[in-house]
């Protein structure tokens, strides 16, 4: 059995030995010290998806969120600015917000009655003479950088660094693909979030989201029972591609398959005759360009490190421990498309709801992976599929076939660049 020596000064990088072009070491998913380093160098340094602007649509709206293990209040202040506040009183550390969501301009700590504005500023505290009548400069902790793209809100604990648009890179275009499916050009995530706790490392989920090798096997029974047309999209005969978008982002680009048929709404598993109002609204808005949009449909993209847009639903992956994470999921809602939105909610419930079929399959695989990786041998996980047949597309991005592990390799390349940075 090959031994991976721990990192010591004067030796090559620990991660040079753990991450190779065609394989990754099992300890990346099981070592608590690696998980701690990920929090510091990835979750607390890069841009992380937190929520959506539509969840706090009115002034003083707020909703509880997570940024890694950190409990966050996403609030819209009275001036309309979205804030990310840490749910921790500046006095004795008690949580100042209990409710999942609401509308309030202030948060009051239940322990000693300290009150804070939804900007994070301290409003006041009882029995002020105990502090010598001095004004205290103690406010709620805030996430230093907050920005959004297409309504998707991201936060970064790093005061400086690449901008959000630089972080997103080519993945921004995939968010654009989603928003242009709305007759009003807006996505809303207002259907409510389901929470799926998984006893597995967060990276197993991130890798799986654009793994086109597993659907035929993990979801084969569902495809067979429902007569789904998804299965052929992920096969050796498929013209779809897996694309490394750079920056750890990847996609399963299914558009080549949908273009072959040229049928509007096939991407959604339906026909234009079943959603006539939506199709008419899109044709009125986009004119001749509507046909291409209606044929190609929504993206299937994993945005590093935790935002997964799976055509009709959105996932938010948040780590809890080295062997545990929570995956939040919700149905996409397209502004101005009530006819389609009802179907999206229904399909979302059927696939990732409490009794949903698809996510139950995937979660079983994540947890089986986590248990299996703990075995002493073999030590490595293989990610070489398709390495010998990759090519560059017209935009210079690396692509593989629909079932290749091109996305995983892109994920690990970016992961290594972040985790080895001082």
N, C-alpha and C positions, 0 to 999 in steps of 0.2 A: 504494500500500500504506500502510495506517494505521500510524503509528509510536507505540509506547508508550514515553514518556520514562521514564528511570530515576527513582527516588524521590530527591528532594533536599529539604532543609529548606525550609519555607515553601510547599511545593506540597501539593496534596491527596494523600491517602493513595495510595501505590502500588497498594494493593489495591482502592481505589475505582475505579481505572482498569482493573484486570485482571479484576474480578468484577462482572458486571452481571446484572440480573434474568433476562435471556434468553440470556446467552452468557458464556463464560469464555475468557480468553486462553491461547494455546498455551504460553506461557512458564511457566505454572503447573506444567507437567509436565516441563519441560526445563531450567529455570534452577537450577544448583547452589546459588545464594545463597538461593533460595526454599526449596529442600529443607532447607538448614541452619537457616533460620528456623522451618520446620515442626518440626524436631527440638526446638528450644528451646521453642516456644510451644504445641505440641500434644503430641508424644510424651513430652516431659520435664515437662509441666505438667498435663495432664488425666489422667483415669483411662484406663488401657490394659489390655485383656484379656491375661492372661499364661498361665493354665492352669486346671486344674480340681482341686478338693480330692481327688477320687477317684484322682488320679495319685500322691498322697502319702498314702495312706490310713492308714499305720502310723507310729508315732513313729520319727523318724530317717530316714524315707524322703526321698529327694530326686530331682529331675529337672532337667536343664538346659533353660533356656528363653531366649527373647529378649524384650527390651522395647525396640523399635526396634533400633538396632545394638548395644545393650548385652547382653553375655552374663550371664545371670541364673541363679542356683541357687535353685529353689523347693524349700524344705525344710520338713518338719514337725518341730519340736523335740520333746524328750522330754515336754514338757507339752502337746503337741497343737497349739501355735500355728504357723501357717504363716508362714514368713519368706521374703523375697525378698532374696537376697544377691548382690552384684556379684562376679563370678568374677575377682577381681584381688587378689593378695597385697598387703598394706599395706606390705611391705618394698620390693621391687623390681619389683612389678607383674606378676609371673608368674601365670598362671592356676593356681588351686588345685584345680580339679576337671576331670578329663579325661573321665570316664565320662558317658554320656548319662543314666543313672539308677542308683540303688542305695540302700543303707541304711547310713548312717554318722552318728555323732554329731559327727565332726570331719572337717576337710579339711586335708591337709598339702601345703604348697607343695613341689614337687620340686626347686626351685632351691637353697634354703638351709634347708629343713626346718622352716620356721615352720608352726605348727599352730593352727587356729582351730576353735572350736565351731560347730555349725550355728545358733547364735544370732548369729554374727559375731564373738564375743569372741575375743581372742587367748588361747590356752592357754599357749603357751610357744615358745621358740626355742633353738637350740643355742648353746653357748659364751656364756652370758649375761654373763660378765665383760667381754666386749668393749663392753658398754654401761654399765660402771661399776656393775654389780649393781642397776641401776635397773629398776623396773617400767615397761614401755612401754605407753602408751595408744594402741595401734595395732590396730584391728580391721578386719574386712572392711567394705567399704561396704555400706550397706543401702538399699533403697527405703523412703523415709520413711513412706509410707502404704500399707498392704495391707488389702484388704477383699474380701469375697466376697458373692455373691448367688446363691441357688439352686445353690451349689457352684462357680460360675464365679468364679475368682480374678482380681482386678484390682490393679494397682499404680499409684502416682503418685509421681513424683520431687518433686512440690511438697509442702512440709511443711504448707501450709495451702491451703484452697480448698473448693469444694463437696464434700459427702459423696458416697459412691458412689451412694446411693439418689437423691440430687439429680441426679447425672450421668445415671443411667439414665432417670429420669422415667418416661414411659409405656412405655418399652421393658422395664421390669421386669415388666410384665404379660405380655409375650411370653415371657420366661423362665418365668414361672409357667405359661403355656400348655403349655410343653414338659414341665416337671416333673410336671404333673398327668396326663400320659399314662402315667406309671409307676404300677403297682399299689402301689408302696411310696412314691411321692411323691419319688423321687430319680433324677436323671440321673447316669450314670457315663460318663466318657470314658477308657475303659481298653482300647480296641481297638487302640491304637497310632496314631501320627501319620505321615502321608505328607507329604513335603516337596516342594513344586513351586516351583522357582526360575524366575522370570519376568523377562525383560528388558523391564520396563515400570514406569512410575511407580505407586506404591501406590494413588493416587487413582483410576486407571482401574479397578482391581479393586473398590474401594469403591463407585464409581458404578454399576458393572455389576450388583452383587448384587441390586438391586431395579429393574433396567431390564427392564420387561416388553415392550419393543419388539423385542428381539433374538431371543427363543427360536425363533420361527417360522422364522427365516432361518438363524441360526447352528447350531441344533440340528435343523433340519428333516429332514435325512437320517436321523438317529437316530430321531426320532419316527415317521417313515415305516416304517422297517425293523422297529421294535419294536411298532408299533401303539399307542404311548403315548397316554394321554388327556390329557397335559399341554398339548399344543399349543392346544386350544380355550380353555384358561384364560387365554391371552394373545392376545386377538384383539379386534376392534372389537365383537363380539357378546357378549363376556364380561361378566358382572356383577361380576367381581372388581374391586377398587380398589387403587390405589397410595396409600399414606398417609404423610404427613410427620408423624412422631411428635414433632417438636421435638428440640432438642439434637443435630441432625445425624443422628438415627436415622430409619429409614424401613422400611416393610414393603410387600410385596405381599400383601394380604389376600384370600386365595382362598376364604374361608368362604362368601361368597354363592353361589359356584358349587356347592360341596359341599352346601349346604343345599337347593338346588334338587332334587338327586337323593335326599337323605335316606338315603343308604346308608352304614352304618358301615364304616369302613376303606377306603372309596373313595379317600380322601386318600393312602393308602399304596399304591394301585394293586392292591388285593386285596379280598377279601370276608371277612366274619366267619367263614364256614365253614372258611376256611383257617388261621385263628388262633383256634380256639375257646377254648383255655385262657386266652389273653390277654383276650379279650372277656369271658369269664365272670368273671375276676378284677376287671376294671374295673367290671362291673355290680354285683359284690358290694361293692366299695369305694364307688362313687359313687351307687348306687341309681338313681333316675329321672334324675339328671343325667348318667349315663353315656352316654346316647344322643347328646346334644349333643356331648359331648367326643369320642366315637368318630366322629361325622360330620364335625366341624370339623377335627380333626387338629392337626398341629404348625404352628408359625409359620414364616414366611419373612421374616426380619427382619435388617437390617443395623444393628448397634449401633456408633456412632461411637467410635473411629476404625477399629477393626480386627476386631470380632467379628461373624461372619456365621453365623446359624443357618438352615440350609436344610432344614427339615423333618427329614430323617433323618441329617443330617451337620452338622458344625461346622467352620468355617474360622477360622483365625487369621492375619491379614495382618500381616507385619512388613517395614518398609522396610530396604533395604540401601544404596541410592544413589538419585540422582535418577531413574535409568532402570533400576532393578532392585529387586525385592522377592522375598520368599519367602512362599508361601501354604501353611500347614500345614492338613491336613484329616484328620478322623477320623469314624468312624461314631458316631452317638448310640447309647448303650446305656441302656435303661430298667430300673432295678432291679426285679426281680420279673417280668421279661417275657422269659425265655430264648427262647420260641417266636418272638417278634418280633425279638429282637436278632440271631439268626442271619440272618434275612432282611435286616436293616439293614446288617450287615457285607457281605453278598453284593452288595447293591445299591450300597453305597458303593464297593466295589472296581470294579464295572462302570461307575460314572459318573465317579469321580475317582481311581481307582487308577492304577498305572503304565501300564496299557493302557486306562484308562478313556476313555469316549467324550465325556462332557459337558465335563470340564475341559480336555481336549485342544482342543476347539473354542474354548472361551473364551480359553485361553492364546494360541492363534493370533491371535485378535482383539486381545488386549491388546498383543501385540508389533507387530502391523500398525499399531495406533493409535500406538504410541510412535514408530515410524518415520515414519508419516504426519504427525504433529504437528511433526516437525522441518522439514517443508517451509516455505518462506518465505511462501507464500500459499495459501489464506486464513489469516489469523492466528487467527481465532476458532473456538471450538467452540460449536455451537448447542444450547441446552437449553430451548427454548421449547415443545416439544411438550406440548399440553394446557393451556398457560397460560391460554387463553381459556375453558376449561370447568371450571376448578377450582371446588370448593365446600367448605363446611365440614360435617363430619359432626356427629352428635348430641353429641359430646364436644368440639367446637370445633377438631378437627384438619383440616388441609387435605387434601383427597383429590382424586385424578384417576382417570381410567379405568385399566384394567389395563396399557395400553401407554404411559401418559403419563410424562413426566420429572419428576413431582412430587417424587420422592425425591431426585433429583439437585439440584434447586433448594434443597431443605431442607438437604442436605449442604453446599452452597456458602454458604448463609446462615450456618450455624453456623461453618463453617471461617473465614469472614471475621471473625466476631465474636472468634474466638480469635487469629487471626494478626495482628490490628490492635491487640490488647491489650498495653499496656506491661508 
